[in-house]
């Protein structure tokens, strides 16, 4: 077994020098595995949606949509703390402080395990309450509950995988997180077909396939880090972790606002879903498909942002301000190209895009309006990856949290209510309102960048 791991994973050639060399090509080569990784992570839920939509119909589609929305809110809180650890590790790596990196790893491991256990218990005992709060259609309620409970039990694997990926990103390794999620994605695709189509386990099979895939990725991550421990400035000291209070406080100070930020955005999505669900299972299913399509370009640019953030962080740690500016500019260019390409594709084939997920004519009827709402937000998506990476890498979490609250409550919820309820546009109003709300994040972070205010905040955390 160990020989198989060694042969497959190879050495640490995935590590990049983020402080030297041409910026654009370094960013692209470093970010490409993140783009593929995040795309493959989306494949988890997208495969669930495709298989469920084709074999279980709109009820199953609505169940996965509602269940995954609730799980995503809890996942993002865990990701907030992983992001905090990555910020600290990247800046410490840039300044050459290996001792700080180890202290961050120790504290972060304890926090992620604790959060995963707490949220897992919440999913098991509170799934019914959460689905009722979301106004989940009755036809999809029971299957959605199975999805949440099973994913909740396996949440610790998701939390650990995200943490390990953040650690590797922070020290400049982008290849191995991609390999681990590739393994998980392949397992998920195969198990989706086996559990749903062959065994007939319905939505519960989709959830179980996702959990098993994440478990496999965690096993490979731990095995790789331990076998190449001499190549990394940290150890996974599971038995004798040293708890450093000062480092833990820094993670909490960064992690809580980051978690609140992520939770606020996801909460707004759940609130909008409540309004959408009130219009029936067909609209609920259409909104779920819209999110999957929106995630395709968004996931690629999120990978770009994941690559830009540690690159910016390391250069901040090394006091290379102009190189930071070049990273952001390159991110803006790449994100623009990606979003325009997918915008053209979706605009040209709106119904065909929806048919990837469902053949239900009641759901397909909303394809054109959904695609139009997606195109409305594309300009905002041009600037968000690079500018958000800058704010994140600086650890400017208070600003991020304020922007997130404006986005969630002034943007998404207000605009959806305005267009969908007040103006009486119904489903189309909810779709348009959610897209317009994206600018409540894009505008502030872009202004922060172009005004040069970020240059006054180059100090280490």
N, C-alpha and C positions, 0 to 999 in steps of 0.2 A: 504493500500500500504506500509506504513512504517513498519508494522508488518511483511510483507512478506520479505522486505529487511533485517530486523533484523534477522529473522529466517534463511534466506539463508546464510547470510554473517557471522553470528556468532560473535566471538570475535577476538582478535589479536594474536591467537596462531601461526600465520604464522611468527612471529618475531623470529629471531635466535640470539644467543650469538655468535658472530663471533670472539671474542677475546679469548675464552677459549674452552677447549675440544679438542678431536682428530681432526686433520686437515682434513684428507681425508674424513671421514664420515660426518663431518660438511659441508665441501664443497659440497659433493654429495647431502646431504639432502637439503641444501640451494639452490643448482643449479637446482635440479630436477624440481621444478615448473617453473623455467626459461626455461629449455629445452622444457617442455611441452607447455609453453606459446609461445615461438618462433616457435615451431612446429605448433601450432594452428594458429599463425599469418600467417605462410606460407600456411596454409590450405585455407585462404582467396583467395590468388591468385591461388593456386593449384586447388581448387574447381572450380574457374572460368575457368581455363585452361581445366580441365577434361570435364566439362559440355559443354563449348564452342566447344572444339575439337570434342566431340562426336555428338553434335547437329548442329553446324554451320560450321564444316569443317575447312580446312586449312586457308581460308580467315579470319574467326573469330579468329582462333588460332594466326595468325600473328597480327591481330588487338590488341588483349589483350597483346601479347608479347611486341609490340612496345609501346602501351599506358602505360603499367605498368613500362616499363623501364624509360620512361620520368618522371613518377610520383615518382619512387623510388629515382631519383636524388634529387628532391625537398624534399621528406620525409627525406632523410639522412642529409640534411642541418639542418632541425628542430631537428633531433636526436642529431646532434653535440652539440647543446646548452643544450639539456636535459642531455647529457653525462657530460657536464661541470658542471651542477648543481649537478649531482650525485657524481662527484668527490669531490666537496666542501662539500657536505652533509656527505659523508662517512668519510672524514677526520675530520670534525667537530664533528661527532658522536663519533669517536674514542677518541677524546680529551675532549669530554663532553661539547662542546660549543653550547648549544641550541639556544642562541641568533643569532649566525651566521647561523644556519639552517633556522630560520624564515626569515632572511634577504635574503637568497638565494631563498627561495620559493616565496617571494614577487616579486623579480626582474625577476625570471624565468617565472612566470605566465604572466607578461606583455610582455616579449619577445616572448614567444611561440604564444600568441594570435596575436601579430602584424605580425610575420612571416607568420603565417597561412593565414591571410587575404591577405597579399601582394602576396603570392604564389598562392592563390586561384584566385585572379584577373588575374594573369599572365596566368594561365591555361585557363581561360575563353576567354581572348582576344588574346592569343598567341599560341593556340593549333595548328592551321594550319601551322604557321611558324615552330614550333618545329617538326612537323611530316615531313614537307618538308626537313628540315635540316637532318633528320634521313633517308631520302630516303625511306620512308615507301612505300611498294608496293601499287600500285593504287587500287588493289582489296580490300585492307584492310584499306585504308586511312580514309574513312568516318566513319566507325565503331570505329576506333582508336580515332578519334576526339571526338565522343560522350563519350568514356571512359574517356578521359582526362578532358573534361569539367565537367562531373558529379563528378569525384573524386576530382577535384579542388574545386568545390563548398563545398564539405564535408571535405576539408583538415583540417579545424580547429578542427574537432573531432579527427583526427589522431594525430595532434600535441598535443592536450590536453591529450589524452590517454597515449602517450609516456612520457609526462612530469610527469603525476601522477605515472606511473610505475617507473620512475627514482627516484622520491621522496621516494617511499616505499622501493625500493631496497637500497637506500642510508642509511636508518635507520634499515635495516636488515629484511624487510618483503618480502618474496618471494612468499608466498601462494596466497595472494589476487590479485596481478597482473595476476596470472594464472587463478583465478576464473573469473576475468573480461573479459579476452580474450577468455575464454571458452564460456562464454555467447555470446560474439560477434561472435565467430566462428560458434556456433550452429545456430544463427540467419542467418548468411551468407549462410550456406549450404542450409537451408530451403528456403531462399529467392532466391538463385540462381536457384533452381529447379522451384519455382513458377514463377519468372519473365522471365526466358529463355524458359523453357519447356512449362509451362501452358499458360503464357501471350504472349509469342513470342516476347519479347522485345530485343532479340539479345544481343549484347555486352553491350548496354546501361543498360540492366537488371543486368548484372554482376557487373557493376560499382555501380549501385544503391544499390545492395545487400551489397556490401562492405561498402558503406557510412553509411547505416542504422545500420549495425553491429557495426561500430566504435562509432556511436552516442549512442547506447545502453550501450556500455562499459564505456563511459564517464559518463553517468548518474549514473551507479552503483558505479563508482570510487568516484565521488563527494559525493554521499549519504553515502558511507561507511566511508570516511575520516571525514566527518562532524559528523556522529553519534558516532565515536570513537575518537573524538578530544583529550580526556584526555589521550589517550594512545600514542600520537605522540608529538614530540617536535616542532610541527609547526601547523599553522592554515591556512585555505584557506580564507584569508581576501579579498573577492572579492570587497567589497565596500570601505574599508579603508586600502588599501595596503600602507605600508611605503616603499618608494623608498630609498635605501641606495646606494649612488653613488659608494662607494668603492667596495661593493659587486658586483654591476652591471658591473663594469670595470673588475673585476676578471672573471666573467662569460663570458664577451665578449672576454677577452684575451685567455681564454681556448676554448670558443665556436667557434670563427671564424676559428682558425686553424683546430679544429676538423671538422667543417662544410666543410672547404676547402678540408681537407683530404678525407672525405666521397664523396664529389662532384667530386673530381679528379678521384677516382676509378670508380664512376658511369659514368663520362664523357667518360672515356676510353671504358667502356662497350657500350655506345651509339656510339662512333666512330667505334668500331668493328662491331656493329650492322649495321651501314651504309654500311660497306664493305660486310657484310653477305647479307643484303637486296638486294644488287646489283646482287646477283646470283639468285634471284627469290623467290617466295612465299614459295616454299617447303623447301628451305634451311633456310629461315627466321623462318618458323614454327619449323623446327628441332632444330635450335639454341634456340628457346624459350622453347622447351621441355627439352633440355639439361640443361638449367638454373634451371628448376623446379627439376630435378633429383639431380643436384649439390647441391641445397638448402636443401635437406633432411638431409644428414649428417652435412652439414654446419650450419644448423639452430640448431641442437642439440648441436654442439660444440660452437655455438654463445651463447646459453643458459648457457653453462658451463662458458664461458668468462664473461657473465653478472653476474653470481654468484661469480666468482673469483674476479672481479674488486672491488666491495664494501668490500669484505672480506679483500683484500689486502689494500684497502684504510683505513679501520678502524684500521688495525694493524700497518700501517704506522703512523697513528695519535697517536697510543699508543706506538710507538717506538719499536715494536716487529719485528725486522728485520728477525730473523731466522724463525719465523712463516710465514712471507711473502714468504720466500724461499720454505717452505714446501707446501704452497698453489700452487705455480707455478709448482712444481714437480708433485703434484697430478693432476693438470690440464693437464699436458703433458701425463700422464698415461691414464687418462680417454679419452682424445681426440684421442689417438692412437687406443684404443680399439674400439671406435665408428666408426672411419673411416675405419679400417680394416674390420669390420663386414659388413658395407654397400658396401665396395669395392668388397668383395667376392660375395655379392648378385647381384650387378649390372653386374659383369663379368660373372656370371653364367646365367643370364637371361636378356641380353641386349634388345632384341626385345620385350619381354614381358613387360619390364619396360616402353618402349615407348608406348606400346599398352594401358597403363593406360590413356594416354592422347589423342591418335588418332588411327584411323584404316586406315588412308590414306597411301597407299602403297608407294607413292612418298616420304612421310616423314619418314616412317619406313625404307626406304633404307639407311638412314644415321644413324641408331641406333648403329651399331657396332663401327663405327669410333667415334661417340660421346661418347660412353661409354669408349673407349680406352683413349680418351683425358681426361676424368674425372679421370681415374686411374692414369694418369701421375702426377697429382697434389696432390695426397693423402699424400705423405710424408711431403709436406709443411703444410698440414692441421693438422699434428700431433702436431706441435710446436706453431702454430699461436694463438690459443685461450688463453693459459696461458701466453705467452710472451706479446701478445697485451694487456691482462688485466693488466699486471704489468706496462707497459708503460702508459696505460690510467689512472690507479689508482694514479700514481705519478704525473699526470698532465704534462707529458713531451710531450706537444703537438707539439713543434717545430720539435722534432725528428720524431714523427708520421707523420707530414705533409710532411717532406722531403722524408720519406720512401714511403708515398702514391704517391707522384709525380713520384718517380723512378718506382714504381710499375705500375702506370697508363701509363706514357709516354715512359719510357725506356723498361718496361716489356711488358705490354699487347699490346699496339699499335705497337711497333717496332717488336715484335715477330710475331704478326698476319700479319703485312705487309711482313715481311721476309719470312715466311712460305707460306702465302696465295697468295701473289702477286709476290715477287721477285723470289721465287723458283717455283712458278706456281702450288702449291698444291691445290689451290682452297678452297672449303669448309673445307676439312680436315685440311688444313694449318691454317685456321682461328680458328678452334676448338683447334688444338694442341697449337697454339701460345698463345691463351688466358689462357690455363692451365699452360704453362711454365712460363708465367708472374707472377704467384702466388709466385714464389720463390723470386721475388724481394722484397717482404715483409717478407717472412718467414726467409730468411737468416739474414738480418740485426737485426731483433728483437731477434732472437735466439742467435746471437753473443753478443748482448747487455746483455742478461741474463747470458750466461755461462761464460763470462769474468768477471762478478761481478761488472761491471760499475754501475749498478743500485744501489748498496749499497752506492755509494757516493752521491746519490740524495734521501735522506730519509726525507728532511726537508718538513714541511707543506707549503701549498700554501699561 
